[in-house]
Amino acid sequence: MKNSVIGLGKLGLPFALFLASKNQNVICWDSNEKIINKIKKNISPYIEPLTSEYLKKYNKRIVLEKNFDNLIKYSEITHLVLPTPSLKDNSFSNKYLIECLDQLSESLLKYKNKSHIINITSTVMPGSCENIFCNFLKSKGLKNEKDFIITYNPHFIAQGTTIFNLENPDFVLIGSDSKRGKKLASFYKKIYKNDIKISLLNTKEAEITKISINSYITTKITFSNFISEVCENIKGVDASIVLKTIGKDHRIGNSYLGVGTKYSGPCFPRDNKALDYFIKDKVTNSLPKFIDRINDSQSHRITKRIKKIILKEKLTKCSIGILGLTYKEKTSIIKNSQSHDLIKELRKQFKDNINTYDDNVEPDSQFLEKYKLLHFKDVKQFINKSKILILMYPSKHFIKFLINTNKKIIIDCWSIIDEKKTSSSVYKLGQYF
């Protein structure tokens, strides 16, 4: 099946490269000339593992197209990988998808009777495919199932491991209100050589499934943080051991069950809030809203621990070092990360220096000035200037830096540092002190 991809963002480009790696010729389009120019030079516009390597290896199968007509004329399926930003009410905006469908409708009118598959991969609110996208195309004079088919096919990926996740999915989710949606399922079976589980639902079921899966994961993370906080208040108890043992039950499993910080990033928080918006006139009690409330308290919890440590260590003045600004390793997103949230909480109570270090990204001056932060490019200087070091996300080289410190105070938010290997004092979330 011939493919075209619209949107070469942080998911769109890796997805196009994934298809190219599976011997597919992919026609690609993006409105951002800076992105296009970098791709032409085989330079990845983003911090994302494997993207640069795949660009160099599979660039001959990527065709950068300027003409929308050719996306329809020379392909059988067009994947829409476009942003659906959250609105103030926490629902998702369809603005970019509608603008794209408006342009595509003109091309579809020129090449009628193709039953062209318009595959929506962006996360959307339940009911969008049937009630909004399909009706929009029909309003342009196009016939459903004759001129086009709408399918919903969101990807379960995490930035920093996008291509790996695309290559190794637990299953492929497809939503279709047409029997012809099976064509997309057949396409994926060929891509994965039949070694893949495919769930073919109607579009509403698939739309609900997507945000519900992420919401369930946030529930599991929040449960972990809840147990971690309980264990912090009981002598002789280690939350990491308790949670690991809970995960041995096959009904639960260890994935996302462990000591850590709040959930953050571009997907989990917004999908959880979107589910809360979707159910507000359908159920009495909102689990997503309750989960969010607990999650929002996690930075305050860490701040309380810091204050307790300062009293215990009898520190009159200290500089705090935030090790890791992005929401996870090998990403560049600082906004609304656990570190961003903690810095806001710390600044309410601490006037002393707050130092930052992250080798994935250099924060802009506006961010640094707003919270009066000192950012270091050299990790040794960062450590030297910080008395308290807070590990904000798991990273092997961060752990190595911390183990080699001397007479520092380390707050291990993930309970992964072996305190026997360092000359510094280590305080772990999930443990009493």
Secondary structure per residue as TSV (DSSP state, phi and psi in degrees):
chain	resnum	aa	ss	phi	psi
A	1	M	-	360.0	128.8
A	2	K	-	-79.7	134.0
A	3	N	E	-114.5	147.7
A	4	S	E	-132.6	148.5
A	5	V	E	-127.1	126.5
A	6	I	E	-109.3	119.4
A	7	G	-	105.3	105.1
A	8	L	-	-110.5	47.3
A	9	G	S	-80.3	-155.5
A	10	K	T	-68.6	-16.1
A	11	L	T	-108.7	-38.0
A	12	G	H	-60.7	-45.8
A	13	L	H	-65.4	-49.7
A	14	P	H	-57.6	-36.3
A	15	F	H	-66.0	-43.4
A	16	A	H	-61.6	-41.4
A	17	L	H	-68.6	-36.2
A	18	F	H	-60.2	-46.4
A	19	L	H	-61.8	-42.1
A	20	A	H	-62.1	-35.8
A	21	S	H	-68.7	-16.1
A	22	K	T	-101.0	29.2
A	23	N	T	65.9	28.2
A	24	Q	-	-102.7	135.0
A	25	N	-	-85.5	126.0
A	26	V	E	-121.2	122.6
A	27	I	E	-87.9	125.4
A	28	C	E	-120.9	147.9
A	29	W	E	-141.3	139.1
A	30	D	-	-150.9	146.5
A	31	S	S	-81.2	-14.3
A	32	N	-	-88.2	108.8
A	33	E	H	-65.8	-31.8
A	34	K	H	-63.1	-41.2
A	35	I	H	-64.7	-46.1
A	36	I	H	-60.3	-44.8
A	37	N	H	-63.5	-37.7
A	38	K	H	-68.2	-41.7
A	39	I	H	-63.2	-38.4
A	40	K	H	-59.8	-29.9
A	41	K	T	-92.1	8.4
A	42	N	T	59.2	36.2
A	43	I	-	-112.0	128.1
A	44	S	-	-73.1	131.3
A	45	P	S	-76.1	-7.3
A	46	Y	S	-130.5	159.5
A	47	I	-	-82.8	102.0
A	48	E	-	-157.5	115.5
A	49	P	T	-51.4	140.4
A	50	L	T	77.6	-15.9
A	51	T	H	-62.0	-47.0
A	52	S	H	-63.3	-43.6
A	53	E	H	-63.3	-43.0
A	54	Y	H	-68.9	-34.6
A	55	L	H	-60.0	-44.1
A	56	K	H	-70.5	-34.1
A	57	K	H	-82.6	-35.4
A	58	Y	H	-119.9	16.3
A	59	N	G	-60.3	-26.0
A	60	K	G	-69.6	-17.8
A	61	R	G	-95.6	-1.7
A	62	I	E	-101.9	120.6
A	63	V	E	-110.7	118.2
A	64	L	E	-89.1	116.7
A	65	E	-	-112.9	141.8
A	66	K	-	-101.9	-24.1
A	67	N	-	-95.1	117.3
A	68	F	H	-59.5	-35.8
A	69	D	H	-55.0	-39.3
A	70	N	H	-69.7	-23.0
A	71	L	H	-64.7	-37.7
A	72	I	H	-83.5	-43.1
A	73	K	H	-62.7	-40.2
A	74	Y	T	-108.6	15.5
A	75	S	-	-139.6	162.3
A	76	E	S	-103.3	-20.4
A	77	I	E	-139.4	133.7
A	78	T	E	-116.5	118.5
A	79	H	E	-91.1	122.9
A	80	L	E	-97.6	110.0
A	81	V	-	-116.6	75.7
A	82	L	-	-121.1	154.1
A	83	P	-	-68.6	144.6
A	84	T	-	-127.8	75.3
A	85	P	-	-60.1	150.9
A	86	S	B	-73.1	139.2
A	87	L	-	-90.7	175.3
A	88	K	T	-61.0	-28.7
A	89	D	T	-87.7	3.8
A	90	N	S	80.7	0.4
A	91	S	-	-78.3	171.5
A	92	F	B	-98.3	141.3
A	93	S	-	-82.6	135.7
A	94	N	-	-99.6	11.6
A	95	K	H	-51.4	-52.5
A	96	Y	H	-70.5	-33.0
A	97	L	H	-68.2	-42.8
A	98	I	H	-65.0	-42.8
A	99	E	H	-59.7	-40.4
A	100	C	H	-68.0	-45.4
A	101	L	H	-62.4	-32.3
A	102	D	H	-62.5	-44.7
A	103	Q	H	-68.7	-41.9
A	104	L	H	-64.7	-32.6
A	105	S	H	-59.6	-37.1
A	106	E	H	-64.0	-39.5
A	107	S	H	-72.1	-38.0
A	108	L	H	-64.3	-33.8
A	109	L	H	-67.1	-29.6
A	110	K	H	-76.0	-30.4
A	111	Y	T	-122.0	65.2
A	112	K	T	-69.8	167.4
A	113	N	T	65.6	21.2
A	114	K	S	-93.4	-11.7
A	115	S	-	48.9	46.1
A	116	H	E	-64.5	132.4
A	117	I	E	-84.5	120.9
A	118	I	E	-100.6	104.8
A	119	N	E	-98.9	108.6
A	120	I	E	-83.8	113.9
A	121	T	-	-102.0	-13.9
A	122	S	S	-69.1	147.5
A	123	T	-	-72.6	125.7
A	124	V	-	-129.3	165.6
A	125	M	-	-72.1	144.4
A	126	P	T	-55.2	132.7
A	127	G	T	99.0	-9.7
A	128	S	H	-65.5	-44.5
A	129	C	I	-62.7	-47.6
A	130	E	I	-76.6	-47.8
A	131	N	I	-85.4	-24.7
A	132	I	I	-112.3	-60.1
A	133	F	I	-68.2	-46.9
A	134	C	I	-64.0	-45.9
A	135	N	H	-65.0	-33.6
A	136	F	H	-63.5	-46.3
A	137	L	H	-66.4	-36.7
A	138	K	H	-65.6	-33.1
A	139	S	H	-67.4	-16.0
A	140	K	T	-91.0	4.6
A	141	G	T	93.8	11.8
A	142	L	-	-96.5	148.1
A	143	K	-	-104.0	127.1
A	144	N	B	-64.0	136.7
A	145	E	T	76.5	-19.6
A	146	K	T	-97.1	-48.8
A	147	D	T	-98.0	-26.7
A	148	F	E	-155.3	160.6
A	149	I	E	-135.0	131.0
A	150	I	E	-94.6	127.2
A	151	T	E	-124.4	156.0
A	152	Y	E	-120.8	124.4
A	153	N	-	-147.2	66.7
A	154	P	-	-71.2	149.9
A	155	H	-	-101.7	142.4
A	156	F	-	-99.4	90.0
A	157	I	-	-129.2	166.4
A	158	A	-	-132.3	134.2
A	159	Q	T	-59.6	139.8
A	160	G	T	102.2	-20.3
A	161	T	S	-141.5	27.9
A	162	T	H	-58.1	-53.2
A	163	I	H	-66.1	-39.6
A	164	F	H	-59.4	-44.1
A	165	N	H	-64.2	-39.0
A	166	L	H	-65.9	-34.9
A	167	E	H	-79.4	-21.9
A	168	N	S	-132.5	58.6
A	169	P	-	-76.3	151.0
A	170	D	S	-68.3	-36.2
A	171	F	-	-164.3	165.8
A	172	V	E	-109.2	125.5
A	173	L	E	-98.5	124.5
A	174	I	E	-128.7	129.7
A	175	G	E	-112.0	130.0
A	176	S	E	-153.0	138.7
A	177	D	S	-100.4	12.6
A	178	S	S	-127.1	144.9
A	179	K	G	-62.4	-23.0
A	180	R	G	-73.1	-7.9
A	181	G	G	-61.7	-17.9
A	182	K	H	-64.1	-21.2
A	183	K	H	-61.8	-38.4
A	184	L	H	-68.5	-38.5
A	185	A	H	-63.1	-42.2
A	186	S	H	-63.4	-37.9
A	187	F	H	-60.4	-45.9
A	188	Y	H	-68.5	-32.9
A	189	K	H	-63.0	-36.3
A	190	K	H	-71.5	-40.7
A	191	I	H	-59.4	-45.5
A	192	Y	T	-95.6	6.6
A	193	K	T	57.3	42.9
A	194	N	T	69.7	-6.5
A	195	D	-	-88.6	59.6
A	196	I	S	-155.7	143.5
A	197	K	-	-89.8	130.2
A	198	I	E	-120.9	127.7
A	199	S	E	-107.1	111.9
A	200	L	E	-104.9	109.2
A	201	L	E	-119.1	176.0
A	202	N	-	-78.3	168.6
A	203	T	H	-65.0	-39.1
A	204	K	H	-64.6	-42.0
A	205	E	H	-61.6	-42.9
A	206	A	H	-67.1	-39.3
A	207	E	H	-63.8	-42.0
A	208	I	H	-67.3	-40.4
A	209	T	H	-59.2	-44.4
A	210	K	H	-58.6	-54.6
A	211	I	H	-72.6	-26.0
A	212	S	H	-70.9	-36.8
A	213	I	H	-61.7	-48.3
A	214	N	H	-64.9	-35.5
A	215	S	H	-66.9	-36.9
A	216	Y	H	-64.5	-40.2
A	217	I	H	-63.6	-39.8
A	218	T	H	-63.6	-33.1
A	219	T	H	-65.3	-41.6
A	220	K	H	-67.2	-41.5
A	221	I	H	-63.1	-42.7
A	222	T	H	-67.0	-37.9
A	223	F	H	-60.8	-42.2
A	224	S	H	-59.7	-45.6
A	225	N	H	-65.4	-34.4
A	226	F	H	-64.0	-49.2
A	227	I	H	-63.9	-38.2
A	228	S	H	-60.3	-44.1
A	229	E	H	-67.7	-37.3
A	230	V	H	-60.0	-47.0
A	231	C	H	-66.8	-28.6
A	232	E	H	-62.4	-20.5
A	233	N	T	-105.4	14.6
A	234	I	S	-129.9	121.8
A	235	K	T	-62.7	140.8
A	236	G	T	75.5	18.0
A	237	V	-	-121.6	134.9
A	238	D	B	-116.0	114.9
A	239	A	H	-60.2	-34.6
A	240	S	H	-63.0	-35.8
A	241	I	H	-71.9	-43.1
A	242	V	H	-60.9	-47.8
A	243	L	H	-68.3	-38.4
A	244	K	H	-62.2	-38.8
A	245	T	H	-70.5	-40.4
A	246	I	H	-56.9	-40.8
A	247	G	T	-68.2	-12.1
A	248	K	T	-73.2	-19.0
A	249	D	S	-68.7	122.6
A	250	H	T	-63.1	-20.4
A	251	R	T	-75.3	-14.8
A	252	I	T	-112.2	-58.7
A	253	G	-	79.2	158.2
A	254	N	S	-88.3	-11.3
A	255	S	T	-62.0	128.4
A	256	Y	T	62.1	18.3
A	257	L	-	-114.8	100.8
A	258	G	S	-180.0	170.9
A	259	V	S	-68.8	138.1
A	260	G	-	-177.2	-170.8
A	261	T	-	-91.7	-172.4
A	262	K	-	-64.3	158.9
A	263	Y	-	-77.6	143.1
A	264	S	-	-153.3	-164.2
A	265	G	S	98.4	-175.1
A	266	P	S	-83.6	-8.2
A	267	C	S	-116.9	-57.5
A	268	F	H	-55.0	-53.9
A	269	P	H	-60.6	-43.9
A	270	R	H	-73.3	-34.8
A	271	D	H	-67.4	-37.4
A	272	N	H	-64.0	-44.3
A	273	K	H	-67.9	-34.4
A	274	A	H	-67.1	-38.7
A	275	L	H	-64.8	-39.8
A	276	D	H	-60.2	-42.2
A	277	Y	H	-63.8	-43.1
A	278	F	H	-64.1	-35.5
A	279	I	H	-93.1	-1.9
A	280	K	T	-59.4	-29.6
A	281	D	T	-106.4	16.2
A	282	K	T	-118.0	-27.9
A	283	V	-	-134.5	161.1
A	284	T	S	-80.6	-46.7
A	285	N	S	-110.2	135.7
A	286	S	-	-105.6	109.4
A	287	L	H	-64.7	-45.0
A	288	P	H	-56.0	-39.7
A	289	K	H	-65.1	-40.2
A	290	F	H	-66.2	-41.2
A	291	I	H	-62.9	-42.9
A	292	D	H	-60.0	-40.0
A	293	R	H	-63.1	-41.7
A	294	I	H	-67.5	-41.9
A	295	N	H	-60.8	-40.2
A	296	D	T	-67.6	-13.9
A	297	S	T	-90.8	-5.2
A	298	Q	H	-68.5	-37.4
A	299	S	H	-66.9	-36.5
A	300	H	H	-64.0	-38.6
A	301	R	H	-60.0	-45.6
A	302	I	H	-65.9	-39.2
A	303	T	H	-61.7	-40.9
A	304	K	H	-61.2	-39.0
A	305	R	H	-64.9	-40.7
A	306	I	H	-61.5	-45.3
A	307	K	H	-61.9	-38.7
A	308	K	H	-65.8	-39.2
A	309	I	H	-66.3	-42.4
A	310	I	H	-59.8	-41.4
A	311	L	H	-67.0	-43.2
A	312	K	H	-64.8	-40.0
A	313	E	T	-84.6	-2.7
A	314	K	T	56.0	47.8
A	315	L	-	-92.1	126.4
A	316	T	S	-86.9	-31.3
A	317	K	S	-149.6	135.7
A	318	C	-	-151.5	151.5
A	319	S	-	-101.8	137.3
A	320	I	E	-104.5	131.7
A	321	G	E	-109.4	120.8
A	322	I	E	-93.9	108.6
A	323	L	E	-96.3	99.2
A	324	G	-	107.8	110.1
A	325	L	-	-100.6	-31.8
A	326	T	S	-77.5	171.0
A	327	Y	S	-77.8	-15.9
A	328	K	S	-163.2	170.2
A	329	E	T	-66.3	148.0
A	330	K	T	63.0	35.1
A	331	T	-	-134.8	171.3
A	332	S	-	-123.2	11.9
A	333	I	-	-92.2	114.5
A	334	I	-	-98.0	-37.0
A	335	K	T	-54.4	125.8
A	336	N	T	62.4	18.2
A	337	S	-	-72.6	168.8
A	338	Q	H	-61.7	-33.2
A	339	S	H	-69.2	-44.0
A	340	H	H	-56.9	-46.1
A	341	D	H	-66.3	-40.6
A	342	L	H	-66.5	-40.2
A	343	I	H	-60.5	-42.9
A	344	K	H	-60.5	-40.8
A	345	E	H	-69.4	-41.3
A	346	L	H	-64.1	-39.8
A	347	R	H	-67.5	-16.5
A	348	K	T	-72.1	-23.6
A	349	Q	T	-124.1	-20.9
A	350	F	-	-117.5	131.8
A	351	K	-	-101.6	-11.3
A	352	D	S	-68.6	172.0
A	353	N	-	-61.8	137.4
A	354	I	E	-118.2	116.2
A	355	N	E	-101.0	151.3
A	356	T	E	-133.4	150.4
A	357	Y	E	-150.0	135.8
A	358	D	-	-160.4	120.1
A	359	D	T	-82.4	1.4
A	360	N	T	-88.2	-25.4
A	361	V	-	-155.6	151.7
A	362	E	-	-113.2	114.6
A	363	P	-	-63.9	150.5
A	364	D	-	-73.7	159.3
A	365	S	H	-61.6	-34.0
A	366	Q	H	-61.7	-42.6
A	367	F	H	-64.2	-44.0
A	368	L	H	-65.3	-42.1
A	369	E	H	-69.3	-39.2
A	370	K	H	-58.1	-41.9
A	371	Y	T	-106.3	9.9
A	372	K	T	52.7	58.1
A	373	L	E	-104.8	150.3
A	374	L	E	-108.9	116.0
A	375	H	E	-101.3	134.6
A	376	F	-	-112.9	137.7
A	377	K	S	-91.6	-20.8
A	378	D	S	-104.8	119.9
A	379	V	H	-66.5	-31.4
A	380	K	H	-66.7	-41.2
A	381	Q	H	-65.5	-40.6
A	382	F	H	-58.4	-47.4
A	383	I	H	-66.2	-41.5
A	384	N	H	-61.5	-35.3
A	385	K	T	-90.6	0.9
A	386	S	-	-119.6	131.3
A	387	K	S	-87.3	-45.3
A	388	I	E	-104.3	126.3
A	389	L	E	-114.6	123.6
A	390	I	E	-111.2	117.9
A	391	L	E	-82.9	111.3
A	392	M	-	-95.0	-20.6
A	393	Y	S	-151.5	153.5
A	394	P	-	-64.7	130.4
A	395	S	-	-157.4	125.9
A	396	K	H	-60.7	-41.0
A	397	H	H	-76.9	-27.4
A	398	F	H	-63.7	-43.1
A	399	I	H	-61.4	-41.3
A	400	K	H	-61.1	-44.4
A	401	F	H	-57.4	-46.5
A	402	L	H	-68.9	-39.3
A	403	I	H	-62.0	-33.3
A	404	N	T	-84.6	5.0
A	405	T	-	-80.4	164.2
A	406	N	E	-136.8	128.1
A	407	K	E	57.9	36.2
A	408	K	E	-106.6	169.3
A	409	I	E	-111.4	116.3
A	410	I	E	-106.1	127.3
A	411	I	E	-104.9	109.2
A	412	D	E	-94.8	99.6
A	413	C	T	-74.1	-8.0
A	414	W	T	-120.4	1.8
A	415	S	S	52.6	51.4
A	416	I	-	-125.6	-2.8
A	417	I	-	-93.1	132.0
A	418	D	-	-82.3	105.6
A	419	E	G	-64.0	-18.9
A	420	K	G	-73.3	-16.6
A	421	K	G	-95.9	-0.5
A	422	T	-	-127.4	154.1
A	423	S	E	-91.5	3.7
A	424	S	E	-95.2	163.3
A	425	S	E	-83.8	132.1
A	426	V	E	-116.2	124.9
A	427	Y	E	-116.0	127.9
A	428	K	E	-111.8	141.5
A	429	L	T	-63.6	144.0
A	430	G	T	89.2	3.4
A	431	Q	B	-128.0	142.3
A	432	Y	-	-75.5	143.3
A	433	F	-	-148.1	360.0
